[in-house]
Amino acid sequence: MALAWLLSKSTVTSVLLGASKLEQLEDNLDALNTQLSPDQINRLDDISRVEMGFPHAVLANPSIKQMIFGGVEVHGK
């Protein structure tokens, strides 16, 4: 489930697999066939959220972002 959740994230570009047995590799690769519902993804997002603290909280401030980036935003797919 963890691998399927990671694969659902647009910011994840690759997932590393670790397996010492064929069965483990097959289980890991099965994540490619696992579809999580939006509710499942949201629940996993909620329970895994980490409070970033300093300096992230400061840098998230709109005034600070304006000073640093001058209003420019990059939106990836």
mmCIF file of the N, C-alpha and C atoms, coordinates in Angstrom:
data_MODEL
# 
_entry.id   MODEL 
# 
loop_
_atom_site.group_PDB 
_atom_site.id 
_atom_site.type_symbol 
_atom_site.label_atom_id 
_atom_site.label_alt_id 
_atom_site.label_comp_id 
_atom_site.label_asym_id 
_atom_site.label_entity_id 
_atom_site.label_seq_id 
_atom_site.pdbx_PDB_ins_code 
_atom_site.Cartn_x 
_atom_site.Cartn_y 
_atom_site.Cartn_z 
_atom_site.occupancy 
_atom_site.B_iso_or_equiv 
_atom_site.pdbx_formal_charge 
_atom_site.auth_seq_id 
_atom_site.auth_comp_id 
_atom_site.auth_asym_id 
_atom_site.auth_atom_id 
_atom_site.pdbx_PDB_model_num 
ATOM 1   N N  . MET A 1 1  ? 0.825   -1.182  0.000   1.00 0.00 ? 1  MET A N  1 
ATOM 2   C CA . MET A 1 1  ? 0.000   0.000   0.000   1.00 0.00 ? 1  MET A CA 1 
ATOM 3   C C  . MET A 1 1  ? 0.876   1.254   0.000   1.00 0.00 ? 1  MET A C  1 
ATOM 4   N N  . ALA A 1 2  ? 1.985   1.224   0.744   1.00 0.00 ? 2  ALA A N  1 
ATOM 5   C CA . ALA A 1 2  ? 2.865   2.392   0.817   1.00 0.00 ? 2  ALA A CA 1 
ATOM 6   C C  . ALA A 1 2  ? 3.405   2.755   -0.563  1.00 0.00 ? 2  ALA A C  1 
ATOM 7   N N  . LEU A 1 3  ? 3.800   1.753   -1.328  1.00 0.00 ? 3  LEU A N  1 
ATOM 8   C CA . LEU A 1 3  ? 4.316   2.041   -2.669  1.00 0.00 ? 3  LEU A CA 1 
ATOM 9   C C  . LEU A 1 3  ? 3.226   2.584   -3.582  1.00 0.00 ? 3  LEU A C  1 
ATOM 10  N N  . ALA A 1 4  ? 2.027   2.030   -3.493  1.00 0.00 ? 4  ALA A N  1 
ATOM 11  C CA . ALA A 1 4  ? 0.910   2.536   -4.304  1.00 0.00 ? 4  ALA A CA 1 
ATOM 12  C C  . ALA A 1 4  ? 0.608   3.980   -3.936  1.00 0.00 ? 4  ALA A C  1 
ATOM 13  N N  . TRP A 1 5  ? 0.673   4.300   -2.640  1.00 0.00 ? 5  TRP A N  1 
ATOM 14  C CA . TRP A 1 5  ? 0.429   5.678   -2.192  1.00 0.00 ? 5  TRP A CA 1 
ATOM 15  C C  . TRP A 1 5  ? 1.500   6.607   -2.759  1.00 0.00 ? 5  TRP A C  1 
ATOM 16  N N  . LEU A 1 6  ? 2.770   6.201   -2.685  1.00 0.00 ? 6  LEU A N  1 
ATOM 17  C CA . LEU A 1 6  ? 3.840   7.033   -3.239  1.00 0.00 ? 6  LEU A CA 1 
ATOM 18  C C  . LEU A 1 6  ? 3.669   7.237   -4.738  1.00 0.00 ? 6  LEU A C  1 
ATOM 19  N N  . LEU A 1 7  ? 3.284   6.179   -5.435  1.00 0.00 ? 7  LEU A N  1 
ATOM 20  C CA . LEU A 1 7  ? 3.102   6.285   -6.885  1.00 0.00 ? 7  LEU A CA 1 
ATOM 21  C C  . LEU A 1 7  ? 1.943   7.206   -7.258  1.00 0.00 ? 7  LEU A C  1 
ATOM 22  N N  . SER A 1 8  ? 1.033   7.463   -6.314  1.00 0.00 ? 8  SER A N  1 
ATOM 23  C CA . SER A 1 8  ? -0.098  8.356   -6.599  1.00 0.00 ? 8  SER A CA 1 
ATOM 24  C C  . SER A 1 8  ? 0.307   9.826   -6.514  1.00 0.00 ? 8  SER A C  1 
ATOM 25  N N  . LYS A 1 9  ? 1.499   10.110  -6.020  1.00 0.00 ? 9  LYS A N  1 
ATOM 26  C CA . LYS A 1 9  ? 1.960   11.495  -5.818  1.00 0.00 ? 9  LYS A CA 1 
ATOM 27  C C  . LYS A 1 9  ? 2.627   12.029  -7.079  1.00 0.00 ? 9  LYS A C  1 
ATOM 28  N N  . SER A 1 10 ? 2.181   13.184  -7.536  1.00 0.00 ? 10 SER A N  1 
ATOM 29  C CA . SER A 1 10 ? 2.773   13.774  -8.741  1.00 0.00 ? 10 SER A CA 1 
ATOM 30  C C  . SER A 1 10 ? 4.198   14.246  -8.500  1.00 0.00 ? 10 SER A C  1 
ATOM 31  N N  . THR A 1 11 ? 4.566   14.483  -7.252  1.00 0.00 ? 11 THR A N  1 
ATOM 32  C CA . THR A 1 11 ? 5.919   14.960  -6.948  1.00 0.00 ? 11 THR A CA 1 
ATOM 33  C C  . THR A 1 11 ? 6.935   13.823  -6.823  1.00 0.00 ? 11 THR A C  1 
ATOM 34  N N  . VAL A 1 12 ? 6.469   12.582  -6.802  1.00 0.00 ? 12 VAL A N  1 
ATOM 35  C CA . VAL A 1 12 ? 7.374   11.433  -6.709  1.00 0.00 ? 12 VAL A CA 1 
ATOM 36  C C  . VAL A 1 12 ? 7.736   11.011  -8.123  1.00 0.00 ? 12 VAL A C  1 
ATOM 37  N N  . THR A 1 13 ? 9.023   11.042  -8.430  1.00 0.00 ? 13 THR A N  1 
ATOM 38  C CA . THR A 1 13 ? 9.470   10.697  -9.783  1.00 0.00 ? 13 THR A CA 1 
ATOM 39  C C  . THR A 1 13 ? 9.987   9.275   -9.884  1.00 0.00 ? 13 THR A C  1 
ATOM 40  N N  . SER A 1 14 ? 10.335  8.674   -8.753  1.00 0.00 ? 14 SER A N  1 
ATOM 41  C CA . SER A 1 14 ? 10.765  7.277   -8.765  1.00 0.00 ? 14 SER A CA 1 
ATOM 42  C C  . SER A 1 14 ? 10.573  6.685   -7.375  1.00 0.00 ? 14 SER A C  1 
ATOM 43  N N  . VAL A 1 15 ? 10.474  5.383   -7.342  1.00 0.00 ? 15 VAL A N  1 
ATOM 44  C CA . VAL A 1 15 ? 10.326  4.656   -6.081  1.00 0.00 ? 15 VAL A CA 1 
ATOM 45  C C  . VAL A 1 15 ? 11.385  3.567   -6.077  1.00 0.00 ? 15 VAL A C  1 
ATOM 46  N N  . LEU A 1 16 ? 12.137  3.494   -5.007  1.00 0.00 ? 16 LEU A N  1 
ATOM 47  C CA . LEU A 1 16 ? 13.158  2.456   -4.887  1.00 0.00 ? 16 LEU A CA 1 
ATOM 48  C C  . LEU A 1 16 ? 12.567  1.230   -4.217  1.00 0.00 ? 16 LEU A C  1 
ATOM 49  N N  . LEU A 1 17 ? 12.835  0.094   -4.811  1.00 0.00 ? 17 LEU A N  1 
ATOM 50  C CA . LEU A 1 17 ? 12.359  -1.165  -4.261  1.00 0.00 ? 17 LEU A CA 1 
ATOM 51  C C  . LEU A 1 17 ? 13.508  -1.862  -3.549  1.00 0.00 ? 17 LEU A C  1 
ATOM 52  N N  . GLY A 1 18 ? 13.181  -2.537  -2.465  1.00 0.00 ? 18 GLY A N  1 
ATOM 53  C CA . GLY A 1 18 ? 14.183  -3.327  -1.768  1.00 0.00 ? 18 GLY A CA 1 
ATOM 54  C C  . GLY A 1 18 ? 13.622  -4.706  -1.520  1.00 0.00 ? 18 GLY A C  1 
ATOM 55  N N  . ALA A 1 19 ? 14.228  -5.695  -2.125  1.00 0.00 ? 19 ALA A N  1 
ATOM 56  C CA . ALA A 1 19 ? 13.732  -7.062  -1.963  1.00 0.00 ? 19 ALA A CA 1 
ATOM 57  C C  . ALA A 1 19 ? 14.914  -8.025  -1.985  1.00 0.00 ? 19 ALA A C  1 
ATOM 58  N N  . SER A 1 20 ? 14.887  -8.980  -1.081  1.00 0.00 ? 20 SER A N  1 
ATOM 59  C CA . SER A 1 20 ? 15.926  -10.006 -1.083  1.00 0.00 ? 20 SER A CA 1 
ATOM 60  C C  . SER A 1 20 ? 15.360  -11.361 -1.519  1.00 0.00 ? 20 SER A C  1 
ATOM 61  N N  . LYS A 1 21 ? 14.037  -11.399 -1.711  1.00 0.00 ? 21 LYS A N  1 
ATOM 62  C CA . LYS A 1 21 ? 13.382  -12.631 -2.154  1.00 0.00 ? 21 LYS A CA 1 
ATOM 63  C C  . LYS A 1 21 ? 12.440  -12.298 -3.298  1.00 0.00 ? 21 LYS A C  1 
ATOM 64  N N  . LEU A 1 22 ? 12.228  -13.264 -4.161  1.00 0.00 ? 22 LEU A N  1 
ATOM 65  C CA . LEU A 1 22 ? 11.338  -13.086 -5.309  1.00 0.00 ? 22 LEU A CA 1 
ATOM 66  C C  . LEU A 1 22 ? 9.942   -12.673 -4.857  1.00 0.00 ? 22 LEU A C  1 
ATOM 67  N N  . GLU A 1 23 ? 9.437   -13.248 -3.791  1.00 0.00 ? 23 GLU A N  1 
ATOM 68  C CA . GLU A 1 23 ? 8.095   -12.924 -3.295  1.00 0.00 ? 23 GLU A CA 1 
ATOM 69  C C  . GLU A 1 23 ? 8.006   -11.438 -2.905  1.00 0.00 ? 23 GLU A C  1 
ATOM 70  N N  . GLN A 1 24 ? 9.066   -10.917 -2.290  1.00 0.00 ? 24 GLN A N  1 
ATOM 71  C CA . GLN A 1 24 ? 9.073   -9.501  -1.912  1.00 0.00 ? 24 GLN A CA 1 
ATOM 72  C C  . GLN A 1 24 ? 9.059   -8.612  -3.156  1.00 0.00 ? 24 GLN A C  1 
ATOM 73  N N  . LEU A 1 25 ? 9.839   -8.977  -4.157  1.00 0.00 ? 25 LEU A N  1 
ATOM 74  C CA . LEU A 1 25 ? 9.856   -8.209  -5.403  1.00 0.00 ? 25 LEU A CA 1 
ATOM 75  C C  . LEU A 1 25 ? 8.486   -8.219  -6.061  1.00 0.00 ? 25 LEU A C  1 
ATOM 76  N N  . GLU A 1 26 ? 7.843   -9.380  -6.097  1.00 0.00 ? 26 GLU A N  1 
ATOM 77  C CA . GLU A 1 26 ? 6.506   -9.483  -6.689  1.00 0.00 ? 26 GLU A CA 1 
ATOM 78  C C  . GLU A 1 26 ? 5.504   -8.627  -5.917  1.00 0.00 ? 26 GLU A C  1 
ATOM 79  N N  . ASP A 1 27 ? 5.597   -8.637  -4.585  1.00 0.00 ? 27 ASP A N  1 
ATOM 80  C CA . ASP A 1 27 ? 4.714   -7.797  -3.767  1.00 0.00 ? 27 ASP A CA 1 
ATOM 81  C C  . ASP A 1 27 ? 4.943   -6.320  -4.061  1.00 0.00 ? 27 ASP A C  1 
ATOM 82  N N  . ASN A 1 28 ? 6.211   -5.927  -4.178  1.00 0.00 ? 28 ASN A N  1 
ATOM 83  C CA . ASN A 1 28 ? 6.526   -4.530  -4.481  1.00 0.00 ? 28 ASN A CA 1 
ATOM 84  C C  . ASN A 1 28 ? 5.999   -4.119  -5.851  1.00 0.00 ? 28 ASN A C  1 
ATOM 85  N N  . LEU A 1 29 ? 6.198   -4.966  -6.833  1.00 0.00 ? 29 LEU A N  1 
ATOM 86  C CA . LEU A 1 29 ? 5.740   -4.649  -8.195  1.00 0.00 ? 29 LEU A CA 1 
ATOM 87  C C  . LEU A 1 29 ? 4.224   -4.629  -8.298  1.00 0.00 ? 29 LEU A C  1 
ATOM 88  N N  . ASP A 1 30 ? 3.543   -5.329  -7.402  1.00 0.00 ? 30 ASP A N  1 
ATOM 89  C CA . ASP A 1 30 ? 2.075   -5.340  -7.407  1.00 0.00 ? 30 ASP A CA 1 
ATOM 90  C C  . ASP A 1 30 ? 1.511   -3.945  -7.109  1.00 0.00 ? 30 ASP A C  1 
ATOM 91  N N  . ALA A 1 31 ? 2.324   -3.074  -6.547  1.00 0.00 ? 31 ALA A N  1 
ATOM 92  C CA . ALA A 1 31 ? 1.878   -1.693  -6.307  1.00 0.00 ? 31 ALA A CA 1 
ATOM 93  C C  . ALA A 1 31 ? 1.490   -1.011  -7.616  1.00 0.00 ? 31 ALA A C  1 
ATOM 94  N N  . LEU A 1 32 ? 2.079   -1.446  -8.725  1.00 0.00 ? 32 LEU A N  1 
ATOM 95  C CA . LEU A 1 32 ? 1.733   -0.871  -10.027 1.00 0.00 ? 32 LEU A CA 1 
ATOM 96  C C  . LEU A 1 32 ? 0.293   -1.189  -10.419 1.00 0.00 ? 32 LEU A C  1 
ATOM 97  N N  . ASN A 1 33 ? -0.260  -2.258  -9.861  1.00 0.00 ? 33 ASN A N  1 
ATOM 98  C CA . ASN A 1 33 ? -1.630  -2.667  -10.173 1.00 0.00 ? 33 ASN A CA 1 
ATOM 99  C C  . ASN A 1 33 ? -2.627  -2.267  -9.099  1.00 0.00 ? 33 ASN A C  1 
ATOM 100 N N  . THR A 1 34 ? -2.167  -1.569  -8.078  1.00 0.00 ? 34 THR A N  1 
ATOM 101 C CA . THR A 1 34 ? -3.026  -1.185  -6.964  1.00 0.00 ? 34 THR A CA 1 
ATOM 102 C C  . THR A 1 34 ? -3.517  0.244   -7.156  1.00 0.00 ? 34 THR A C  1 
ATOM 103 N N  . GLN A 1 35 ? -4.817  0.422   -7.175  1.00 0.00 ? 35 GLN A N  1 
ATOM 104 C CA . GLN A 1 35 ? -5.419  1.745   -7.304  1.00 0.00 ? 35 GLN A CA 1 
ATOM 105 C C  . GLN A 1 35 ? -6.041  2.140   -5.971  1.00 0.00 ? 35 GLN A C  1 
ATOM 106 N N  . LEU A 1 36 ? -5.565  3.218   -5.387  1.00 0.00 ? 36 LEU A N  1 
ATOM 107 C CA . LEU A 1 36 ? -6.139  3.716   -4.143  1.00 0.00 ? 36 LEU A CA 1 
ATOM 108 C C  . LEU A 1 36 ? -7.219  4.737   -4.461  1.00 0.00 ? 36 LEU A C  1 
ATOM 109 N N  . SER A 1 37 ? -8.270  4.724   -3.681  1.00 0.00 ? 37 SER A N  1 
ATOM 110 C CA . SER A 1 37 ? -9.342  5.706   -3.875  1.00 0.00 ? 37 SER A CA 1 
ATOM 111 C C  . SER A 1 37 ? -8.864  7.061   -3.355  1.00 0.00 ? 37 SER A C  1 
ATOM 112 N N  . PRO A 1 38 ? -9.491  8.145   -3.812  1.00 0.00 ? 38 PRO A N  1 
ATOM 113 C CA . PRO A 1 38 ? -9.131  9.466   -3.285  1.00 0.00 ? 38 PRO A CA 1 
ATOM 114 C C  . PRO A 1 38 ? -9.254  9.546   -1.764  1.00 0.00 ? 38 PRO A C  1 
ATOM 115 N N  . ASP A 1 39 ? -10.255 8.864   -1.200  1.00 0.00 ? 39 ASP A N  1 
ATOM 116 C CA . ASP A 1 39 ? -10.406 8.865   0.256   1.00 0.00 ? 39 ASP A CA 1 
ATOM 117 C C  . ASP A 1 39 ? -9.230  8.163   0.937   1.00 0.00 ? 39 ASP A C  1 
ATOM 118 N N  . GLN A 1 40 ? -8.788  7.049   0.383   1.00 0.00 ? 40 GLN A N  1 
ATOM 119 C CA . GLN A 1 40 ? -7.636  6.343   0.949   1.00 0.00 ? 40 GLN A CA 1 
ATOM 120 C C  . GLN A 1 40 ? -6.379  7.212   0.879   1.00 0.00 ? 40 GLN A C  1 
ATOM 121 N N  . ILE A 1 41 ? -6.180  7.859   -0.251  1.00 0.00 ? 41 ILE A N  1 
ATOM 122 C CA . ILE A 1 41 ? -5.006  8.732   -0.416  1.00 0.00 ? 41 ILE A CA 1 
ATOM 123 C C  . ILE A 1 41 ? -5.063  9.875   0.587   1.00 0.00 ? 41 ILE A C  1 
ATOM 124 N N  . ASN A 1 42 ? -6.229  10.487  0.735   1.00 0.00 ? 42 ASN A N  1 
ATOM 125 C CA . ASN A 1 42 ? -6.364  11.591  1.700   1.00 0.00 ? 42 ASN A CA 1 
ATOM 126 C C  . ASN A 1 42 ? -6.091  11.132  3.123   1.00 0.00 ? 42 ASN A C  1 
ATOM 127 N N  . ARG A 1 43 ? -6.604  9.956   3.485   1.00 0.00 ? 43 ARG A N  1 
ATOM 128 C CA . ARG A 1 43 ? -6.368  9.431   4.835   1.00 0.00 ? 43 ARG A CA 1 
ATOM 129 C C  . ARG A 1 43 ? -4.890  9.154   5.072   1.00 0.00 ? 43 ARG A C  1 
ATOM 130 N N  . LEU A 1 44 ? -4.226  8.579   4.074   1.00 0.00 ? 44 LEU A N  1 
ATOM 131 C CA . LEU A 1 44 ? -2.793  8.323   4.205   1.00 0.00 ? 44 LEU A CA 1 
ATOM 132 C C  . LEU A 1 44 ? -1.999  9.629   4.268   1.00 0.00 ? 44 LEU A C  1 
ATOM 133 N N  . ASP A 1 45 ? -2.425  10.614  3.487   1.00 0.00 ? 45 ASP A N  1 
ATOM 134 C CA . ASP A 1 45 ? -1.781  11.938  3.548   1.00 0.00 ? 45 ASP A CA 1 
ATOM 135 C C  . ASP A 1 45 ? -1.907  12.536  4.946   1.00 0.00 ? 45 ASP A C  1 
ATOM 136 N N  . ASP A 1 46 ? -3.110  12.439  5.511   1.00 0.00 ? 46 ASP A N  1 
ATOM 137 C CA . ASP A 1 46 ? -3.366  13.027  6.831   1.00 0.00 ? 46 ASP A CA 1 
ATOM 138 C C  . ASP A 1 46 ? -2.524  12.379  7.928   1.00 0.00 ? 46 ASP A C  1 
ATOM 139 N N  . ILE A 1 47 ? -2.455  11.053  7.942   1.00 0.00 ? 47 ILE A N  1 
ATOM 140 C CA . ILE A 1 47 ? -1.733  10.395  9.031   1.00 0.00 ? 47 ILE A CA 1 
ATOM 141 C C  . ILE A 1 47 ? -0.219  10.444  8.864   1.00 0.00 ? 47 ILE A C  1 
ATOM 142 N N  . SER A 1 48 ? 0.249   10.784  7.676   1.00 0.00 ? 48 SER A N  1 
ATOM 143 C CA . SER A 1 48 ? 1.695   10.833  7.462   1.00 0.00 ? 48 SER A CA 1 
ATOM 144 C C  . SER A 1 48 ? 2.238   12.259  7.419   1.00 0.00 ? 48 SER A C  1 
ATOM 145 N N  . ARG A 1 49 ? 1.359   13.234  7.569   1.00 0.00 ? 49 ARG A N  1 
ATOM 146 C CA . ARG A 1 49 ? 1.783   14.637  7.494   1.00 0.00 ? 49 ARG A CA 1 
ATOM 147 C C  . ARG A 1 49 ? 2.763   14.941  8.623   1.00 0.00 ? 49 ARG A C  1 
ATOM 148 N N  . VAL A 1 50 ? 3.846   15.628  8.280   1.00 0.00 ? 50 VAL A N  1 
ATOM 149 C CA . VAL A 1 50 ? 4.880   16.001  9.241   1.00 0.00 ? 50 VAL A CA 1 
ATOM 150 C C  . VAL A 1 50 ? 4.895   17.516  9.368   1.00 0.00 ? 50 VAL A C  1 
ATOM 151 N N  . GLU A 1 51 ? 4.894   18.002  10.606  1.00 0.00 ? 51 GLU A N  1 
ATOM 152 C CA . GLU A 1 51 ? 5.011   19.442  10.849  1.00 0.00 ? 51 GLU A CA 1 
ATOM 153 C C  . GLU A 1 51 ? 6.440   19.846  10.524  1.00 0.00 ? 51 GLU A C  1 
ATOM 154 N N  . MET A 1 52 ? 6.593   20.705  9.538   1.00 0.00 ? 52 MET A N  1 
ATOM 155 C CA . MET A 1 52 ? 7.925   21.046  9.054   1.00 0.00 ? 52 MET A CA 1 
ATOM 156 C C  . MET A 1 52 ? 8.673   22.013  9.979   1.00 0.00 ? 52 MET A C  1 
ATOM 157 N N  . GLY A 1 53 ? 7.957   22.870  10.678  1.00 0.00 ? 53 GLY A N  1 
ATOM 158 C CA . GLY A 1 53 ? 8.627   23.788  11.604  1.00 0.00 ? 53 GLY A CA 1 
ATOM 159 C C  . GLY A 1 53 ? 9.514   24.799  10.896  1.00 0.00 ? 53 GLY A C  1 
ATOM 160 N N  . PHE A 1 54 ? 10.478  25.311  11.620  1.00 0.00 ? 54 PHE A N  1 
ATOM 161 C CA . PHE A 1 54 ? 11.408  26.309  11.088  1.00 0.00 ? 54 PHE A CA 1 
ATOM 162 C C  . PHE A 1 54 ? 12.403  25.632  10.164  1.00 0.00 ? 54 PHE A C  1 
ATOM 163 N N  . PRO A 1 55 ? 12.755  26.198  9.031   1.00 0.00 ? 55 PRO A N  1 
ATOM 164 C CA . PRO A 1 55 ? 12.397  27.501  8.490   1.00 0.00 ? 55 PRO A CA 1 
ATOM 165 C C  . PRO A 1 55 ? 11.178  27.453  7.574   1.00 0.00 ? 55 PRO A C  1 
ATOM 166 N N  . HIS A 1 56 ? 10.612  26.262  7.385   1.00 0.00 ? 56 HIS A N  1 
ATOM 167 C CA . HIS A 1 56 ? 9.517   26.107  6.428   1.00 0.00 ? 56 HIS A CA 1 
ATOM 168 C C  . HIS A 1 56 ? 8.304   26.965  6.779   1.00 0.00 ? 56 HIS A C  1 
ATOM 169 N N  . ALA A 1 57 ? 7.979   27.046  8.062   1.00 0.00 ? 57 ALA A N  1 
ATOM 170 C CA . ALA A 1 57 ? 6.824   27.849  8.472   1.00 0.00 ? 57 ALA A CA 1 
ATOM 171 C C  . ALA A 1 57 ? 7.041   29.318  8.120   1.00 0.00 ? 57 ALA A C  1 
ATOM 172 N N  . VAL A 1 58 ? 8.254   29.804  8.294   1.00 0.00 ? 58 VAL A N  1 
ATOM 173 C CA . VAL A 1 58 ? 8.570   31.199  7.958   1.00 0.00 ? 58 VAL A CA 1 
ATOM 174 C C  . VAL A 1 58 ? 8.507   31.398  6.451   1.00 0.00 ? 58 VAL A C  1 
ATOM 175 N N  . LEU A 1 59 ? 9.095   30.472  5.701   1.00 0.00 ? 59 LEU A N  1 
ATOM 176 C CA . LEU A 1 59 ? 9.142   30.607  4.242   1.00 0.00 ? 59 LEU A CA 1 
ATOM 177 C C  . LEU A 1 59 ? 7.774   30.459  3.588   1.00 0.00 ? 59 LEU A C  1 
ATOM 178 N N  . ALA A 1 60 ? 6.806   29.868  4.279   1.00 0.00 ? 60 ALA A N  1 
ATOM 179 C CA . ALA A 1 60 ? 5.452   29.716  3.745   1.00 0.00 ? 60 ALA A CA 1 
ATOM 180 C C  . ALA A 1 60 ? 4.638   31.003  3.868   1.00 0.00 ? 60 ALA A C  1 
ATOM 181 N N  . ASN A 1 61 ? 5.126   31.955  4.644   1.00 0.00 ? 61 ASN A N  1 
ATOM 182 C CA . ASN A 1 61 ? 4.435   33.230  4.828   1.00 0.00 ? 61 ASN A CA 1 
ATOM 183 C C  . ASN A 1 61 ? 4.349   33.956  3.479   1.00 0.00 ? 61 ASN A C  1 
ATOM 184 N N  . PRO A 1 62 ? 3.160   34.392  3.062   1.00 0.00 ? 62 PRO A N  1 
ATOM 185 C CA . PRO A 1 62 ? 3.003   35.048  1.754   1.00 0.00 ? 62 PRO A CA 1 
ATOM 186 C C  . PRO A 1 62 ? 3.913   36.269  1.567   1.00 0.00 ? 62 PRO A C  1 
ATOM 187 N N  . SER A 1 63 ? 4.119   37.050  2.599   1.00 0.00 ? 63 SER A N  1 
ATOM 188 C CA . SER A 1 63 ? 4.995   38.230  2.475   1.00 0.00 ? 63 SER A CA 1 
ATOM 189 C C  . SER A 1 63 ? 6.436   37.815  2.226   1.00 0.00 ? 63 SER A C  1 
ATOM 190 N N  . ILE A 1 64 ? 6.884   36.797  2.907   1.00 0.00 ? 64 ILE A N  1 
ATOM 191 C CA . ILE A 1 64 ? 8.250   36.299  2.726   1.00 0.00 ? 64 ILE A CA 1 
ATOM 192 C C  . ILE A 1 64 ? 8.405   35.701  1.330   1.00 0.00 ? 64 ILE A C  1 
ATOM 193 N N  . LYS A 1 65 ? 7.402   34.939  0.888   1.00 0.00 ? 65 LYS A N  1 
ATOM 194 C CA . LYS A 1 65 ? 7.448   34.366  -0.459  1.00 0.00 ? 65 LYS A CA 1 
ATOM 195 C C  . LYS A 1 65 ? 7.524   35.457  -1.520  1.00 0.00 ? 65 LYS A C  1 
ATOM 196 N N  . GLN A 1 66 ? 6.782   36.536  -1.315  1.00 0.00 ? 66 GLN A N  1 
ATOM 197 C CA . GLN A 1 66 ? 6.806   37.657  -2.266  1.00 0.00 ? 66 GLN A CA 1 
ATOM 198 C C  . GLN A 1 66 ? 8.208   38.271  -2.310  1.00 0.00 ? 66 GLN A C  1 
ATOM 199 N N  . MET A 1 67 ? 8.831   38.431  -1.138  1.00 0.00 ? 67 MET A N  1 
ATOM 200 C CA . MET A 1 67 ? 10.184  39.008  -1.100  1.00 0.00 ? 67 MET A CA 1 
ATOM 201 C C  . MET A 1 67 ? 11.192  38.106  -1.803  1.00 0.00 ? 67 MET A C  1 
ATOM 202 N N  . ILE A 1 68 ? 11.070  36.817  -1.581  1.00 0.00 ? 68 ILE A N  1 
ATOM 203 C CA . ILE A 1 68 ? 12.060  35.883  -2.132  1.00 0.00 ? 68 ILE A CA 1 
ATOM 204 C C  . ILE A 1 68 ? 11.847  35.652  -3.633  1.00 0.00 ? 68 ILE A C  1 
ATOM 205 N N  . PHE A 1 69 ? 10.584  35.398  -4.016  1.00 0.00 ? 69 PHE A N  1 
ATOM 206 C CA . PHE A 1 69 ? 10.306  34.976  -5.381  1.00 0.00 ? 69 PHE A CA 1 
ATOM 207 C C  . PHE A 1 69 ? 9.696   36.073  -6.268  1.00 0.00 ? 69 PHE A C  1 
ATOM 208 N N  . GLY A 1 70 ? 9.386   37.214  -5.696  1.00 0.00 ? 70 GLY A N  1 
ATOM 209 C CA . GLY A 1 70 ? 8.843   38.312  -6.494  1.00 0.00 ? 70 GLY A CA 1 
ATOM 210 C C  . GLY A 1 70 ? 7.532   37.999  -7.162  1.00 0.00 ? 70 GLY A C  1 
ATOM 211 N N  . GLY A 1 71 ? 6.732   37.102  -6.586  1.00 0.00 ? 71 GLY A N  1 
ATOM 212 C CA . GLY A 1 71 ? 5.432   36.765  -7.149  1.00 0.00 ? 71 GLY A CA 1 
ATOM 213 C C  . GLY A 1 71 ? 5.461   35.703  -8.226  1.00 0.00 ? 71 GLY A C  1 
ATOM 214 N N  . VAL A 1 72 ? 6.635   35.173  -8.549  1.00 0.00 ? 72 VAL A N  1 
ATOM 215 C CA . VAL A 1 72 ? 6.743   34.146  -9.573  1.00 0.00 ? 72 VAL A CA 1 
ATOM 216 C C  . VAL A 1 72 ? 6.473   32.789  -8.956  1.00 0.00 ? 72 VAL A C  1 
ATOM 217 N N  . GLU A 1 73 ? 5.607   32.010  -9.596  1.00 0.00 ? 73 GLU A N  1 
ATOM 218 C CA . GLU A 1 73 ? 5.302   30.651  -9.139  1.00 0.00 ? 73 GLU A CA 1 
ATOM 219 C C  . GLU A 1 73 ? 5.484   29.685  -10.288 1.00 0.00 ? 73 GLU A C  1 
ATOM 220 N N  . VAL A 1 74 ? 5.978   28.508  -9.967  1.00 0.00 ? 74 VAL A N  1 
ATOM 221 C CA . VAL A 1 74 ? 6.150   27.451  -10.963 1.00 0.00 ? 74 VAL A CA 1 
ATOM 222 C C  . VAL A 1 74 ? 5.195   26.332  -10.596 1.00 0.00 ? 74 VAL A C  1 
ATOM 223 N N  . HIS A 1 75 ? 4.325   25.979  -11.533 1.00 0.00 ? 75 HIS A N  1 
ATOM 224 C CA . HIS A 1 75 ? 3.367   24.914  -11.310 1.00 0.00 ? 75 HIS A CA 1 
ATOM 225 C C  . HIS A 1 75 ? 3.730   23.746  -12.216 1.00 0.00 ? 75 HIS A C  1 
ATOM 226 N N  . GLY A 1 76 ? 4.120   22.643  -11.604 1.00 0.00 ? 76 GLY A N  1 
ATOM 227 C CA . GLY A 1 76 ? 4.469   21.437  -12.374 1.00 0.00 ? 76 GLY A CA 1 
ATOM 228 C C  . GLY A 1 76 ? 3.268   20.522  -12.482 1.00 0.00 ? 76 GLY A C  1 
ATOM 229 N N  . LYS A 1 77 ? 3.417   19.559  -13.343 1.00 0.00 ? 77 LYS A N  1 
ATOM 230 C CA . LYS A 1 77 ? 2.341   18.586  -13.513 1.00 0.00 ? 77 LYS A CA 1 
ATOM 231 C C  . LYS A 1 77 ? 2.678   17.318  -12.804 1.00 0.00 ? 77 LYS A C  1 
# 
